[in-house]
Amino acid sequence: MSSNVLRAMMADSEEERQKYLDRETLLYAVQRTITCMRTGVVLDVDKAVMVTTILGDKRGAWVLDGEAWDRMEEWTKQKAEEIGATLEVIDGRKLR
C-alpha cells in the first residue's frame, strides 16, 4: 500500500484525505503516461496536471506538464463550458 493511501486513511479531515487520494491518482497517471500529452516533456508528479473531461457518462483524461496546462487552461475551460462538460483538475503543484 502506498504512503499516500495510508496518509489518506489516517487523515484528520476530508480535505486532507482528498489531497492524498488526488496525489495518488496523479502519481498513477504520471507513471502510466510518462510524457506530457501536449509537449512530450517527461512528467514529474510535483509539476504534472491531470485534466478529466466529463460529458454525460463519457470521461476522457489527459496528463500534462503544468506549464502546458497553464497555456491551455482558459481555452479548455471555455470549450468545456460551451459543450456543457465538467472538468476535474488535479494539479500536482497544489498538492505539495
C-alpha positions in Angstrom: 0.0 0.0 0.0 1.4 3.4 -0.9 2.2 6.1 1.7 -0.4 8.4 0.1 -3.2 5.8 0.7 -2.0 5.3 4.3 -2.0 9.0 4.9 -5.5 9.3 3.4 -6.7 6.6 5.7 -5.3 8.4 8.7 -6.2 12.0 7.6 -7.9 14.3 10.2 -10.2 16.0 7.6 -11.9 15.2 4.4 -9.9 17.9 2.6 -6.6 16.3 3.8 -7.9 12.9 2.8 -8.8 14.1 -0.7 -5.4 15.7 -1.2 -3.6 12.4 -0.6 -6.0 10.5 -2.8 -5.6 13.0 -5.6 -1.8 12.8 -5.3 -2.0 9.0 -5.5 -4.3 9.3 -8.6 -2.0 11.7 -10.2 1.1 9.6 -9.4 -0.6 6.6 -11.1 -1.5 8.7 -14.2 2.1 10.1 -14.4 3.6 6.6 -14.1 1.4 5.3 -16.9 1.7 8.3 -19.2 5.4 9.2 -18.7 5.4 12.2 -21.0 3.2 15.2 -21.4 0.5 14.6 -24.0 1.0 18.0 -25.4 4.7 18.8 -25.3 6.4 15.4 -24.9 8.4 16.5 -21.8 9.0 13.9 -19.2 6.4 14.3 -16.4 7.2 15.0 -12.7 4.3 14.3 -10.3 5.1 17.6 -8.5 4.6 19.6 -11.7 2.0 17.5 -13.6 -1.7 18.2 -14.1 -4.4 15.6 -14.8 -7.4 17.0 -16.5 -10.6 14.9 -16.8 -13.4 16.0 -19.0 -16.9 14.7 -18.1 -19.7 14.9 -20.6 -22.7 12.8 -19.6 -21.4 9.3 -18.9 -18.3 9.9 -21.1 -14.9 10.7 -19.5 -11.6 11.5 -21.0 -8.4 12.4 -19.2 -5.1 13.9 -20.2 -1.9 14.3 -18.2 0.1 17.4 -18.9 3.1 19.3 -17.7 2.0 22.2 -15.5 3.3 24.8 -17.9 1.4 23.2 -20.8 -1.8 23.3 -18.7 -1.2 26.9 -17.9 -1.1 27.8 -21.6 -4.3 26.0 -22.4 -6.3 26.2 -19.2 -8.6 29.2 -20.2 -9.3 27.8 -23.6 -10.1 24.4 -22.3 -12.4 25.8 -19.6 -14.2 27.9 -22.2 -14.7 24.9 -24.6 -15.9 22.7 -21.7 -18.5 25.4 -20.8 -19.6 25.7 -24.4 -20.4 22.0 -24.7 -21.7 21.6 -21.2 -18.8 19.4 -20.0 -17.4 19.4 -16.5 -13.6 19.5 -15.8 -11.9 17.8 -12.9 -8.3 19.1 -12.5 -5.7 17.5 -10.2 -2.7 19.9 -10.1 0.4 18.4 -8.6 1.8 21.9 -7.9 -1.1 22.4 -5.4 -0.7 19.1 -3.7 2.8 19.5 -2.2 
